[in-house]
Amino acid sequence: MNLKKHGINKRIEIDMKSNIKFPGLFLVLCILITGCMDSSFNKKININNIKSDLNGFYKKFSTDYLNEEITVVNKDIIGWDGEVVKYIDANNKVSRCTVIIYGEDEKSTSEYYFIDGYTYVTILKEYYTYPIYYSYNRPIDIMYRTFNEAVIYDGMIYKLVNGEFIKKNIEDIKMPYTSLQEINEAIGE
């Protein structure tokens, strides 16, 4: 009788150990899967790759411009006091756009560089000490300037902060347009 109890107790111990192993294994597996998912969703944009791409872009753009392979088109923005300057290459592809918007007490100049797979954007804002229309005879004094850099990649916006591109909302960056399509709509194309 004592042996039967011992055999039954042994089987209960084995079943308990396997029941404890399964939830523990399941928990570890869930943690691993969650960790892998986070790393695939948080794509990091390498600033060195961006700089390298920009250097290549500038070299090609300068060469094409000097060889008169770039067409420059200026158009007014509909409903705003501003303009868009498009730089179109020999393949009829827009390679760069400059968007200038004048406000009552500021001027915003955004440069869009359309590089394969993403758009690099610089935004320079100049804030005046008084509205431009206040006195046309007096030179405009710039109170201060702000400069931001961003990358539009996979429908997301990443702002350059302390040497790293950080994912941001468009409201945080105050970018006038987020795509060539939006720019084209603003000038009626």
Residue frames as a rotation matrix with the C-alpha (Angstrom) as fourth column:
MET 1
0.571 0.821 0.000 0.00
0.821 -0.571 0.000 0.00
0.000 0.000 -1.000 0.00
ASN 2
0.419 -0.514 -0.748 2.83
0.196 -0.753 0.628 2.28
-0.886 -0.410 -0.215 0.80
LEU 3
-0.637 -0.683 0.357 4.35
0.450 0.047 0.892 1.74
-0.626 0.729 0.277 -2.67
LYS 4
-0.057 0.697 0.715 1.12
0.980 -0.100 0.175 2.66
0.193 0.710 -0.677 -4.41
LYS 5
0.806 0.338 -0.485 0.99
0.474 -0.860 0.188 5.91
-0.354 -0.382 -0.854 -2.50
HIS 6
-0.013 -0.912 -0.411 4.59
0.119 -0.409 0.905 6.60
-0.993 -0.037 0.114 -3.36
GLY 7
-0.637 -0.173 0.751 3.96
0.717 0.222 0.660 5.87
-0.281 0.959 -0.017 -7.07
ILE 8
0.379 0.851 0.362 0.91
0.903 -0.426 0.057 8.09
0.203 0.306 -0.930 -7.11
ASN 9
0.693 -0.181 -0.698 2.75
0.269 -0.833 0.483 10.87
-0.669 -0.523 -0.529 -5.30
LYS 10
-0.399 -0.913 0.090 5.62
0.355 -0.063 0.933 10.57
-0.845 0.404 0.349 -7.78
ARG 11
-0.378 0.353 0.856 3.23
0.918 0.026 0.395 10.89
0.117 0.935 -0.334 -10.73
ILE 12
0.735 0.662 -0.149 1.55
0.678 -0.722 0.136 13.92
-0.018 -0.201 -0.979 -9.13
GLU 13
0.294 -0.722 -0.627 4.98
0.183 -0.601 0.778 15.53
-0.938 -0.344 -0.045 -8.62
ILE 14
-0.664 -0.541 0.516 5.90
0.565 0.088 0.820 14.95
-0.489 0.836 0.248 -12.28
ASP 15
0.049 0.769 0.637 2.56
0.955 -0.223 0.196 16.34
0.293 0.599 -0.746 -13.48
MET 16
0.783 0.214 -0.585 2.98
0.466 -0.824 0.323 19.41
-0.413 -0.525 -0.744 -11.24
LYS 17
-0.164 -0.931 -0.326 6.51
0.244 -0.358 0.901 20.02
-0.956 0.068 0.286 -12.58
SER 18
-0.681 -0.068 0.729 5.36
0.728 0.041 0.684 19.85
-0.076 0.997 0.021 -16.19
ASN 19
0.436 0.882 0.177 2.39
0.875 -0.461 0.145 22.14
0.209 0.092 -0.974 -15.39
ILE 20
0.607 -0.299 -0.736 4.78
0.259 -0.801 0.539 24.70
-0.751 -0.518 -0.409 -13.90
LYS 21
-0.473 -0.859 0.195 7.22
0.445 -0.042 0.894 24.41
-0.760 0.510 0.402 -16.82
PHE 22
-0.186 0.454 0.872 4.58
0.977 -0.006 0.211 25.20
0.101 0.891 -0.442 -19.45
PRO 23
0.857 0.513 -0.038 3.49
0.515 -0.854 0.080 28.60
0.009 -0.088 -0.996 -18.04
GLY 24
0.373 -0.804 -0.463 7.13
0.086 -0.467 0.880 29.53
-0.924 -0.368 -0.105 -17.40
LEU 25
-0.547 -0.556 0.626 8.11
0.624 0.228 0.748 28.59
-0.558 0.799 0.222 -20.96
PHE 26
0.212 0.739 0.640 5.07
0.958 -0.288 0.015 30.42
0.195 0.609 -0.768 -22.32
LEU 27
0.849 0.080 -0.522 5.98
0.305 -0.882 0.361 33.56
-0.431 -0.465 -0.773 -20.36
VAL 28
-0.125 -0.976 -0.180 9.59
0.137 -0.196 0.971 33.53
-0.983 0.097 0.158 -21.64
LEU 29
-0.471 0.020 0.882 8.35
0.858 0.244 0.452 32.99
-0.206 0.970 -0.132 -25.20
CYS 30
0.617 0.764 0.188 5.92
0.783 -0.620 -0.049 35.95
0.079 0.177 -0.981 -24.90
ILE 31
0.601 -0.470 -0.646 8.71
0.080 -0.770 0.633 38.21
-0.795 -0.432 -0.426 -23.63
LEU 32
-0.471 -0.829 0.300 10.97
0.362 0.128 0.923 37.22
-0.804 0.544 0.239 -26.52
ILE 33
-0.165 0.498 0.851 8.26
0.984 0.021 0.178 37.79
0.071 0.867 -0.493 -29.11
THR 34
0.829 0.500 -0.249 7.37
0.535 -0.839 0.097 41.18
-0.161 -0.214 -0.964 -27.62
GLY 35
0.235 -0.842 -0.485 11.03
0.054 -0.487 0.872 42.22
-0.970 -0.232 -0.069 -27.59
CYS 36
-0.622 -0.459 0.634 11.47
0.606 0.231 0.761 41.25
-0.496 0.858 0.134 -31.24
MET 37
0.255 0.787 0.561 8.30
0.956 -0.292 -0.026 43.08
0.143 0.543 -0.827 -32.27
ASP 38
0.770 0.016 -0.638 9.47
0.279 -0.907 0.314 46.28
-0.574 -0.420 -0.703 -30.58
SER 39
-0.220 -0.949 -0.227 12.80
0.084 -0.250 0.965 46.22
-0.972 0.193 0.135 -32.38
SER 40
-0.566 0.029 0.824 11.15
0.807 0.222 0.546 45.73
-0.168 0.975 -0.149 -35.77
PHE 41
0.510 0.822 0.252 8.71
0.847 -0.531 0.017 48.60
0.148 0.204 -0.968 -35.22
ASN 42
0.796 -0.283 -0.535 11.29
0.039 -0.859 0.511 51.06
-0.604 -0.428 -0.672 -33.91
LYS 43
0.533 -0.616 0.580 13.35
0.817 0.199 -0.541 51.42
0.218 0.762 0.610 -37.06
LYS 44
0.377 -0.504 -0.777 16.31
0.349 -0.700 0.623 53.62
-0.858 -0.506 -0.088 -36.35
ILE 45
0.945 -0.089 0.314 17.37
0.260 -0.376 -0.889 56.09
0.197 0.923 -0.332 -38.99
ASN 46
0.260 -0.944 -0.204 21.14
0.885 0.149 0.442 56.21
-0.387 -0.295 0.874 -39.27
ILE 47
0.774 0.044 -0.632 22.34
-0.011 -0.996 -0.083 59.81
-0.633 0.071 -0.771 -39.44
ASN 48
-0.292 -0.950 -0.112 25.59
-0.248 -0.038 0.968 58.77
-0.924 0.310 -0.225 -41.15
ASN 49
-0.451 0.218 0.865 23.62
0.784 0.559 0.268 57.14
-0.425 0.800 -0.423 -43.98
ILE 50
0.676 0.735 -0.055 21.52
0.650 -0.630 -0.426 60.31
-0.347 0.252 -0.903 -44.33
LYS 51
0.430 -0.600 -0.674 24.67
-0.309 -0.800 0.515 62.49
-0.848 -0.013 -0.529 -44.51
SER 52
-0.608 -0.675 0.418 26.21
0.108 0.452 0.886 60.17
-0.787 0.584 -0.201 -47.08
ASP 53
-0.060 0.687 0.724 23.01
0.955 0.250 -0.157 60.18
-0.289 0.682 -0.672 -49.19
LEU 54
0.801 0.380 -0.463 22.84
0.309 -0.924 -0.224 63.99
-0.513 0.036 -0.858 -48.98
ASN 55
-0.049 -0.906 -0.420 26.46
-0.310 -0.386 0.869 64.37
-0.949 0.173 -0.262 -50.09
GLY 56
-0.687 -0.144 0.712 25.75
0.517 0.592 0.618 62.15
-0.511 0.793 -0.333 -53.08
PHE 57
0.352 0.903 0.247 22.56
0.890 -0.241 -0.386 64.07
-0.289 0.356 -0.889 -53.81
TYR 58
0.630 -0.156 -0.761 24.37
-0.046 -0.985 0.164 67.45
-0.775 -0.069 -0.628 -53.68
LYS 59
-0.477 -0.879 -0.004 27.14
-0.117 0.059 0.991 66.23
-0.871 0.474 -0.130 -56.00
LYS 60
-0.539 0.340 0.771 24.70
0.800 0.491 0.344 64.88
-0.262 0.802 -0.537 -58.57
PHE 61
0.554 0.816 -0.163 22.39
0.747 -0.574 -0.336 67.89
-0.368 0.064 -0.928 -58.29
SER 62
0.316 -0.524 -0.791 25.27
-0.173 -0.851 0.495 70.37
-0.933 -0.020 -0.360 -58.71
THR 63
-0.733 -0.618 0.284 26.63
0.108 0.307 0.946 68.50
-0.671 0.724 -0.159 -61.73
ASP 64
-0.254 0.731 0.634 23.19
0.955 0.294 0.043 68.25
-0.155 0.616 -0.773 -63.34
TYR 65
0.652 0.514 -0.558 22.49
0.481 -0.849 -0.220 71.93
-0.587 -0.125 -0.800 -62.66
LEU 66
-0.051 -0.777 -0.627 25.81
-0.301 -0.587 0.752 73.05
-0.952 0.228 -0.204 -64.17
ASN 67
-0.886 -0.240 0.396 25.15
0.242 0.490 0.838 70.82
-0.395 0.838 -0.376 -67.19
GLU 68
-0.647 0.703 -0.295 21.75
-0.749 -0.659 0.071 72.50
-0.144 0.267 0.953 -67.54
GLU 69
-0.733 0.394 -0.555 19.91
0.093 0.865 0.493 69.22
0.674 0.309 -0.670 -66.95
ILE 70
-0.562 0.557 -0.612 17.77
0.760 0.056 -0.648 70.75
-0.326 -0.829 -0.454 -64.18
THR 71
-0.363 0.560 0.744 14.66
0.387 -0.636 0.668 72.77
0.848 0.531 0.014 -65.01
VAL 72
-0.896 0.058 -0.440 13.59
0.393 -0.359 -0.847 75.36
-0.208 -0.931 0.299 -62.45
VAL 73
-0.295 0.887 0.354 9.87
0.459 -0.193 0.867 76.12
0.838 0.419 -0.351 -62.11
ASN 74
-0.995 0.040 -0.095 8.45
0.059 -0.537 -0.841 78.86
-0.085 -0.842 0.532 -59.83
LYS 75
-0.290 0.953 0.088 4.78
0.377 0.029 0.926 78.84
0.880 0.301 -0.367 -58.84
ASP 76
-0.557 0.215 0.802 2.70
-0.691 -0.656 -0.303 80.78
0.461 -0.723 0.514 -56.33
ILE 77
-0.916 0.320 -0.241 0.96
0.401 0.760 -0.512 78.92
0.020 -0.565 -0.825 -53.50
ILE 78
-0.312 0.897 0.314 -2.81
0.151 -0.279 0.948 79.18
0.938 0.343 -0.048 -53.79
GLY 79
0.661 0.743 -0.106 -4.36
0.272 -0.105 0.956 80.92
0.699 -0.661 -0.272 -50.78
TRP 80
0.583 -0.548 -0.600 -1.04
0.683 -0.069 0.727 81.80
-0.440 -0.834 0.334 -49.11
ASP 81
0.856 -0.473 -0.208 1.53
-0.517 -0.793 -0.323 84.50
-0.012 0.384 -0.923 -49.52
GLY 82
0.125 -0.830 0.544 4.29
-0.376 0.468 0.800 82.23
-0.918 -0.304 -0.254 -50.74
GLU 83
0.460 -0.056 -0.886 5.87
-0.882 0.092 -0.463 80.33
0.107 0.994 -0.007 -53.56
VAL 84
0.633 -0.297 0.715 7.23
0.040 0.935 0.353 76.94
-0.773 -0.195 0.603 -54.54
VAL 85
0.197 -0.652 -0.732 10.43
-0.976 -0.204 -0.081 76.48
-0.096 0.730 -0.676 -56.53
LYS 86
0.812 0.107 0.574 10.68
-0.095 0.994 -0.052 73.04
-0.576 -0.013 0.818 -58.13
TYR 87
-0.173 -0.894 -0.413 13.89
-0.897 -0.030 0.440 71.54
-0.406 0.447 -0.797 -59.48
ILE 88
0.774 0.550 0.315 13.08
-0.321 0.768 -0.554 68.94
-0.547 0.328 0.770 -62.14
ASP 89
-0.222 -0.945 0.242 15.77
-0.257 0.296 0.920 66.62
-0.941 0.142 -0.308 -63.52
ALA 90
-0.679 -0.171 -0.714 16.26
-0.720 -0.035 0.694 65.34
-0.144 0.985 -0.099 -67.08
ASN 91
-0.914 0.371 -0.162 13.95
0.328 0.913 0.242 62.37
0.238 0.168 -0.957 -66.37
ASN 92
-0.304 0.813 0.496 11.12
-0.248 -0.571 0.783 64.84
0.920 0.114 0.375 -65.55
LYS 93
0.271 0.292 -0.917 11.33
0.767 0.510 0.389 63.86
0.582 -0.809 -0.086 -61.86
VAL 94
0.668 -0.024 0.744 11.20
-0.359 -0.886 0.294 66.51
0.652 -0.464 -0.600 -59.11
SER 95
0.062 -0.744 -0.665 14.43
0.558 0.578 -0.595 66.12
0.827 -0.335 0.451 -57.18
ARG 96
-0.712 -0.303 -0.633 14.11
0.696 -0.422 -0.581 69.12
-0.091 -0.855 0.511 -54.88
CYS 97
0.245 0.787 0.566 11.54
0.633 -0.572 0.522 71.75
0.734 0.230 -0.639 -53.86
THR 98
-0.905 -0.370 -0.212 11.85
0.408 -0.610 -0.679 75.01
0.122 -0.701 0.703 -51.98
VAL 99
0.164 0.984 0.072 8.69
0.789 -0.175 0.589 76.22
0.592 -0.040 -0.805 -50.25
ILE 100
-0.909 -0.416 -0.015 8.69
0.358 -0.764 -0.537 79.82
0.212 -0.493 0.844 -49.03
ILE 101
0.186 0.982 -0.032 5.76
0.802 -0.133 0.583 81.10
0.568 -0.135 -0.812 -46.97
TYR 102
-0.778 -0.377 0.502 5.52
0.103 -0.866 -0.490 84.67
0.620 -0.329 0.712 -45.71
GLY 103
0.056 0.777 -0.627 3.59
0.964 0.121 0.237 85.38
0.260 -0.618 -0.742 -42.54
GLU 104
0.862 0.344 0.372 2.80
0.253 -0.928 0.273 88.63
0.439 -0.141 -0.887 -40.83
ASP 105
0.685 -0.629 0.369 5.86
-0.726 -0.545 0.419 88.44
-0.062 -0.555 -0.830 -38.61
GLU 106
0.050 -0.706 0.706 7.79
-0.276 0.670 0.689 85.47
-0.960 -0.229 -0.161 -39.95
LYS 107
0.321 -0.043 -0.946 9.15
-0.936 0.137 -0.324 83.82
0.143 0.990 0.003 -43.06
SER 108
0.347 -0.150 0.926 9.38
-0.321 0.908 0.268 80.04
-0.881 -0.390 0.266 -43.42
THR 109
0.168 -0.375 -0.912 11.72
-0.971 0.096 -0.219 78.42
0.169 0.922 -0.348 -45.96
SER 110
0.400 0.028 0.916 11.42
-0.373 0.918 0.135 74.64
-0.837 -0.396 0.378 -46.28
GLU 111
-0.216 -0.538 -0.815 13.73
-0.975 0.163 0.151 72.64
0.051 0.827 -0.560 -48.52
TYR 112
0.617 0.453 0.643 12.52
-0.434 0.878 -0.201 69.18
-0.656 -0.155 0.739 -49.60
TYR 113
-0.376 -0.770 -0.516 15.11
-0.921 0.250 0.299 66.77
-0.101 0.588 -0.803 -51.01
PHE 114
0.706 0.702 0.093 13.50
-0.668 0.704 -0.242 63.74
-0.235 0.108 0.966 -52.65
ILE 115
-0.444 -0.892 -0.084 16.05
-0.896 0.441 0.051 60.97
-0.009 0.098 -0.995 -52.15
ASP 116
-0.283 0.340 -0.897 15.34
-0.364 0.827 0.428 57.32
0.887 0.447 -0.110 -52.99
GLY 117
-0.282 0.272 -0.920 13.06
0.623 0.781 0.040 55.91
0.730 -0.562 -0.390 -50.28
TYR 118
0.094 0.324 -0.941 12.66
0.940 -0.341 -0.023 59.04
-0.329 -0.882 -0.337 -48.15
THR 119
0.468 0.065 0.881 12.43
0.438 -0.883 -0.168 62.83
0.767 0.465 -0.442 -48.14
TYR 120
-0.333 -0.631 -0.701 14.95
0.942 -0.254 -0.219 64.97
-0.040 -0.733 0.679 -46.26
VAL 121
0.507 0.617 0.602 13.51
0.581 -0.760 0.290 68.32
0.636 0.203 -0.744 -45.13
THR 122
-0.672 -0.596 -0.439 15.10
0.738 -0.494 -0.459 71.45
0.057 -0.633 0.772 -43.68
ILE 123
0.455 0.854 0.253 12.95
0.751 -0.521 0.406 74.20
0.478 0.005 -0.878 -42.19
LEU 124
-0.742 -0.650 -0.163 14.32
0.656 -0.657 -0.371 77.68
0.134 -0.383 0.914 -41.55
LYS 125
0.467 0.881 0.077 12.00
0.814 -0.462 0.352 80.13
0.345 -0.102 -0.933 -39.80
GLU 126
-0.752 -0.633 0.183 12.90
0.540 -0.751 -0.379 83.79
0.378 -0.186 0.907 -39.43
TYR 127
0.285 0.841 -0.461 10.90
0.958 -0.237 0.161 85.84
0.026 -0.487 -0.873 -36.95
TYR 128
-0.241 -0.319 0.917 10.76
0.479 -0.860 -0.174 89.61
0.844 0.398 0.360 -37.46
THR 129
-0.866 -0.122 -0.484 10.70
0.489 -0.406 -0.772 92.31
-0.102 -0.906 0.411 -34.81
TYR 130
-0.340 0.810 -0.478 7.65
-0.364 -0.582 -0.727 93.87
-0.867 -0.074 0.493 -36.47
PRO 131
0.430 0.575 0.696 5.29
0.428 0.549 -0.718 92.94
-0.795 0.607 -0.010 -39.34
ILE 132
-0.449 -0.663 0.599 6.75
0.813 -0.025 0.582 93.30
-0.371 0.748 0.550 -42.83
TYR 133
0.037 0.559 0.828 4.02
0.840 -0.467 0.278 95.64
0.542 0.685 -0.487 -44.01
TYR 134
0.482 0.156 -0.862 4.69
0.773 -0.540 0.334 98.02
-0.413 -0.827 -0.381 -41.08
SER 135
0.537 -0.369 -0.758 7.33
-0.406 -0.901 0.151 99.97
-0.739 0.227 -0.634 -42.97
TYR 136
0.860 -0.190 0.473 8.54
0.485 0.591 -0.645 99.20
-0.157 0.784 0.601 -46.47
ASN 137
0.724 -0.602 0.337 11.24
-0.278 -0.703 -0.655 101.89
0.631 0.380 -0.676 -46.24
ARG 138
0.281 -0.575 0.768 12.92
-0.950 -0.054 0.308 100.35
-0.136 -0.816 -0.562 -43.24
PRO 139
-0.418 -0.454 -0.787 15.03
-0.571 0.805 -0.161 97.19
0.707 0.382 -0.596 -43.43
ILE 140
0.687 0.698 -0.203 13.52
-0.340 0.556 0.759 94.14
0.642 -0.452 0.619 -41.78
ASP 141
-0.320 -0.745 0.585 15.14
-0.913 0.079 -0.399 93.19
0.251 -0.662 -0.706 -38.50
ILE 142
0.201 0.313 -0.928 15.21
-0.093 0.949 0.300 89.49
0.975 0.026 0.220 -37.75
MET 143
0.496 0.086 0.864 14.61
-0.840 -0.204 0.503 88.89
0.219 -0.975 -0.029 -34.07
TYR 144
-0.258 -0.602 0.756 15.65
-0.639 0.693 0.334 85.23
-0.724 -0.397 -0.564 -34.17
ARG 145
-0.043 0.152 -0.988 15.81
-0.891 0.442 0.106 82.15
0.453 0.884 0.116 -36.37
THR 146
0.194 0.043 0.980 15.00
-0.556 0.828 0.074 78.48
-0.808 -0.560 0.184 -35.86
PHE 147
-0.169 -0.305 -0.937 16.34
-0.938 0.341 0.058 75.64
0.302 0.889 -0.344 -37.97
ASN 148
0.184 0.282 0.942 15.02
-0.572 0.810 -0.131 72.09
-0.799 -0.515 0.310 -37.99
GLU 149
-0.591 -0.331 -0.735 15.86
-0.780 0.465 0.418 68.98
0.204 0.821 -0.534 -39.97
ALA 150
0.082 0.674 0.734 13.53
-0.617 0.613 -0.493 66.06
-0.783 -0.412 0.466 -40.52
VAL 151
-0.933 -0.248 -0.260 13.14
-0.359 0.610 0.707 62.90
-0.016 0.753 -0.658 -42.55
ILE 152
0.194 0.979 0.067 9.86
-0.900 0.204 -0.385 61.64
-0.390 0.015 0.921 -43.93
TYR 153
-0.757 -0.503 -0.417 10.16
-0.607 0.778 0.164 57.85
0.242 0.377 -0.894 -44.17
ASP 154
-0.802 0.482 -0.352 7.44
0.443 0.876 0.189 55.21
0.400 -0.004 -0.917 -44.51
GLY 155
0.101 0.933 0.345 4.74
0.383 -0.356 0.852 57.81
0.918 0.046 -0.393 -43.85
MET 156
0.652 0.036 -0.758 6.33
0.755 -0.129 0.643 58.83
-0.074 -0.991 -0.111 -40.54
ILE 157
0.633 -0.439 0.638 8.19
-0.103 -0.864 -0.493 62.02
0.768 0.246 -0.592 -39.65
TYR 158
0.504 -0.594 -0.627 11.49
0.863 0.364 0.350 61.92
0.021 -0.718 0.696 -37.78
LYS 159
0.915 -0.181 0.361 13.01
-0.164 -0.983 -0.077 65.14
0.369 0.011 -0.929 -36.41
LEU 160
0.061 -0.968 -0.245 16.74
0.474 0.244 -0.846 65.53
0.879 -0.065 0.473 -35.83
VAL 161
0.837 0.178 0.517 17.25
-0.372 -0.508 0.777 66.03
0.401 -0.843 -0.359 -32.08
ASN 162
0.461 -0.739 0.491 20.71
-0.731 -0.002 0.683 65.92
-0.504 -0.673 -0.541 -30.52
GLY 163
-0.492 -0.782 -0.382 22.18
-0.846 0.326 0.422 63.95
-0.205 0.531 -0.822 -33.43
GLU 164
-0.880 0.267 0.393 19.36
0.275 0.961 -0.037 61.36
-0.388 0.076 -0.919 -33.63
PHE 165
-0.685 0.726 -0.062 16.20
-0.429 -0.333 0.839 61.22
0.588 0.602 0.540 -35.70
ILE 166
-0.895 0.439 0.083 13.25
0.089 0.356 -0.930 60.95
-0.437 -0.825 -0.357 -33.30
LYS 167
-0.554 0.774 0.306 9.71
0.709 0.247 0.660 60.04
0.435 0.583 -0.686 -34.43
LYS 168
-0.872 0.252 -0.418 7.41
0.055 -0.800 -0.598 63.08
-0.485 -0.545 0.684 -34.10
ASN 169
0.160 0.954 0.255 3.92
0.808 0.022 -0.589 64.27
-0.568 0.300 -0.767 -34.95
ILE 170
-0.147 -0.191 0.971 3.58
0.862 -0.506 0.031 66.79
0.485 0.841 0.239 -37.76
GLU 171
0.814 0.507 0.284 2.19
0.296 -0.782 0.549 69.34
0.501 -0.363 -0.786 -35.27
ASP 172
0.686 -0.615 -0.388 5.48
0.441 -0.073 0.895 69.18
-0.579 -0.785 0.221 -33.34
ILE 173
-0.316 -0.880 0.354 7.54
0.813 -0.059 0.579 70.07
-0.489 0.471 0.734 -36.40
LYS 174
0.355 0.563 -0.746 5.19
0.049 -0.809 -0.586 72.59
-0.934 0.171 -0.315 -38.06
MET 175
-0.779 -0.567 0.267 6.10
0.217 0.156 0.964 71.43
-0.588 0.809 0.002 -41.53
PRO 176
-0.383 0.694 -0.609 3.92
-0.749 -0.620 -0.235 73.05
-0.541 0.366 0.757 -44.21
TYR 177
0.541 0.520 -0.661 3.71
-0.812 0.527 -0.250 69.95
0.218 0.672 0.708 -46.41
THR 178
0.169 -0.451 0.876 4.64
-0.576 0.676 0.459 66.30
-0.799 -0.583 -0.146 -45.95
SER 179
0.000 -0.180 0.984 4.76
0.588 0.796 0.146 65.09
-0.809 0.578 0.106 -49.55
LEU 180
-0.942 -0.331 -0.053 5.28
0.119 -0.478 0.870 66.18
-0.314 0.813 0.490 -53.13
GLN 181
-0.435 0.863 0.256 1.60
0.786 0.225 0.576 65.49
0.440 0.452 -0.776 -53.73
GLU 182
0.349 0.546 -0.762 0.61
0.859 -0.512 0.026 68.05
-0.376 -0.663 -0.647 -51.05
ILE 183
-0.436 -0.585 -0.684 3.02
0.187 -0.802 0.567 70.61
-0.880 0.119 0.460 -52.56
ASN 184
-0.935 0.100 0.340 1.54
0.342 0.008 0.940 70.02
0.091 0.995 -0.041 -56.02
GLU 185
-0.002 0.998 -0.066 -1.99
0.962 0.020 0.272 70.50
0.273 -0.063 -0.960 -54.67
ALA 186
0.150 0.009 -0.989 -0.92
0.644 -0.760 0.091 73.78
-0.750 -0.650 -0.119 -53.01
ILE 187
-0.618 -0.427 -0.659 0.18
-0.193 -0.731 0.655 75.20
-0.762 0.532 0.369 -56.38
GLY 188
0.266 0.898 -0.349 -2.79
-0.645 -0.104 -0.757 73.80
-0.716 0.427 0.552 -58.31
GLU 189
-0.407 -0.441 -0.800 -1.10
-0.890 0.388 0.239 70.90
0.205 0.809 -0.551 -60.11
